[in-house]
Amino acid sequence: MAVPKLAEKRKIVDQVSELLVQCQEVQSMYRSKLHALSELKQSMLQKAFSGELTAGPVSLNDALKEELVT
């Protein structure tokens, strides 16, 4: 089994180091997105239970009734 030369070993170490940095960046973005998703979920639940998601100029039932009439 051939052992790589020192220059090749350094190149490999540099590549692995860069991949580790990229991996850490992806992990950080993932955690940030996961946190934002959790906050969005809480916000949506709060709006749903307070009736804000169904409040609007025309309710779904009114829209369906109007569609059936026409």
N, C-alpha and C positions, 0 to 999 in steps of 0.2 A: 504494500500500500504506500503510495507516494504522499509525502508530507508537503503541503504547499510552502512556497517561499515566504519569507517575512513580509515582503511587499503585498503579496496576495492575502496573507493573514490580516494585515492592516486594512486592506480594502474591504474584506469581509466584516471586520469589526466596525468600520465606518458605516457600512450598509446596515448592519444590525442595529447600531446606535440610532441611525436615522429612522428605521422602522419602529423602534421603541418610542421615539419622540412622536411619530405619527400616531401610534397606538394610544399614547397618553392624550393627544389632542382629540382623538375620536371618543375616548372614554369621557373626557370632559364635556364634549358636545352632547353625548348620549345622556349624561347625568343632567345637564341643563334642560334638554328636551323632555326628559322624564319628569323633571320638576315642573316645567311649564304645563305639561299634560295633566299632571295631578292638580295644579291650580285651576286649569280649565274645567276639569271634571267637577271640582268643588263649586266653581262658579255656575256651571250648568245645572247642577243639582239644586243650588240655592235659588236660581231663577225658576226652575221647574216647580219647586215646592212653594214659591211665593206667587206663582201664577203669571210670571212675566213672559214665559214662553208662549202662552196661549193668548195673551192680551194682544189685541191688534184691531185694525179697522174692520176686518171681516173674519169671523171665526170659520173654521173648517166646515162646521155643520151648516152655517149660512151659505157658504160657497157651494156645498153639495146640493142643498135645497134649491138654490137658484139654477144650478146646472140641470137638475131634474125637471124643473118647470119649463125651461127653454128648449 
